[in-house]
Amino acid sequence: MSGTETKVAGRPRSAEKEAAILQAALELLASQGYTRMSLSQVAAAAQVSKSTIHLRWKTKADLLTAALAAARMTDAPSPGGDLHTNLVNILKDFAATIERVNGMALIGTCLAEEAHTPELLALLRERTVLPRRALLRDALEQAQQAGQIREDADLEAAVSALLGPFYADYMAGRSGHPRWAVQAVDLVLAGIRVDN
């Protein structure tokens, strides 16, 4: 029982260590890939013991997706703001996060590992994919409630259509197109906005 009390009391003092571990995990993912990176490497890079990592995260997949979750955008656009601007900002932050953490390589790794490490893809969805989709859907739902978007619009399909161009452009060798987010938003809103 006293051990539990010590752990709880020690957590506030370890915020710097936790940040160092998460940063080290992202850097090693980018340089080593998921399969080659190890918790021992993360511990060495973060200058902590391996047991310090295990106190917070049970598996490598758990640690890695926690690091990705920490890197993603945490603040939703302010309610009542311009829908177009909100959607573009969410998409731009999404692209910046993917580029910062070598996210396309991670997605490929998660898909390749699905048969052997299914929890990796499940955690990636839970901690990064679904929260990002929720930001977009929330912005669309607010606009729908305000009468700006058709009541019969399929918002999940709209979210997929907003995110899709990033992946398609990457696969086609067109990644980094500066206006992709604006063009994606223009295209999707043209199909679901209420006609004036």
KAPEWO-V878474 format. One record per residue. N is the residue number from 1. OMEGA is omega as a letter, one per 30 degrees, with the letter a starting at -180 (NA if undefined). BURIAL is # if it has 9 or more other ideal C-beta (glycine too) atoms within 8 Angstrom, else .. D_FIRST is the distance of its C-alpha to the first C-alpha in whole Angstrom. Layout:
N;OMEGA;BURIAL;D_FIRST
N;OMEGA;BURIAL;D_FIRST
This chain:
1;l;.;0
2;l;.;4
3;l;.;5
4;l;.;5
5;l;.;6
6;l;.;9
7;a;#;10
8;a;.;11
9;a;.;12
10;a;.;14
11;a;.;16
12;a;.;19
13;a;.;20
14;a;#;20
15;l;.;23
16;l;.;26
17;a;#;24
18;l;#;24
19;l;.;27
20;l;#;28
21;a;#;27
22;l;#;28
23;l;#;32
24;l;#;32
25;l;#;31
26;a;#;34
27;l;#;36
28;l;#;36
29;a;#;36
30;a;#;40
31;a;.;41
32;a;.;39
33;a;.;39
34;a;#;36
35;a;.;37
36;a;.;38
37;l;#;35
38;l;.;31
39;l;#;28
40;l;.;29
41;l;#;32
42;l;#;30
43;l;#;27
44;a;.;30
45;a;#;32
46;a;#;29
47;l;.;28
48;l;#;25
49;l;.;23
50;l;#;23
51;l;.;19
52;l;#;19
53;a;#;21
54;l;#;19
55;a;.;16
56;a;#;18
57;a;.;21
58;a;.;21
59;l;.;25
60;l;#;28
61;l;#;29
62;l;#;26
63;a;#;26
64;a;#;30
65;l;#;30
66;l;#;27
67;l;#;30
68;l;#;33
69;l;#;31
70;a;.;30
71;a;#;34
72;l;#;36
73;a;#;37
74;a;.;35
75;l;.;37
76;l;.;39
77;a;#;43
78;l;.;44
79;l;.;45
80;l;.;48
81;l;.;49
82;a;.;52
83;a;#;51
84;a;#;53
85;l;#;51
86;a;#;48
87;l;#;48
88;a;#;50
89;l;#;47
90;a;#;44
91;l;#;46
92;l;#;47
93;l;#;43
94;a;#;43
95;l;#;45
96;l;.;44
97;l;#;41
98;a;#;42
99;a;.;44
100;a;.;41
101;a;#;39
102;a;#;42
103;l;#;41
104;l;.;44
105;l;#;43
106;l;#;39
107;l;#;41
108;l;.;43
109;a;#;40
110;l;#;38
111;l;.;41
112;a;.;42
113;a;#;39
114;a;#;39
115;a;.;40
116;a;.;37
117;a;.;34
118;a;.;35
119;l;#;31
120;l;#;32
121;l;#;35
122;l;.;33
123;l;#;31
124;l;#;34
125;a;#;35
126;a;#;32
127;a;#;31
128;a;#;35
129;a;.;38
130;l;#;37
131;l;#;36
132;l;#;39
133;a;#;41
134;l;.;39
135;a;#;40
136;a;#;44
137;l;#;44
138;l;#;43
139;l;#;45
140;l;#;48
141;l;#;47
142;l;#;47
143;l;#;51
144;l;#;51
145;l;.;50
146;l;.;53
147;a;.;55
148;a;.;56
149;a;#;55
150;a;.;57
151;a;.;55
152;a;.;55
153;l;#;54
154;a;.;51
155;l;#;49
156;l;.;47
157;l;.;50
158;l;#;51
159;l;#;47
160;l;.;48
161;l;#;51
162;a;#;50
163;a;#;48
164;a;#;50
165;l;#;53
166;a;#;50
167;a;.;49
168;l;.;53
169;l;#;54
170;a;#;52
171;l;.;53
172;a;.;57
173;a;.;56
174;a;.;57
175;a;.;53
176;l;.;53
177;a;.;56
178;a;.;56
179;a;.;57
180;a;#;55
181;l;#;52
182;a;.;55
183;l;#;57
184;a;#;54
185;l;#;54
186;a;#;58
187;a;#;58
188;a;#;55
189;l;#;56
190;a;.;60
191;a;.;59
192;l;#;57
193;l;#;58
194;l;.;60
195;l;.;64
196;NA;.;65
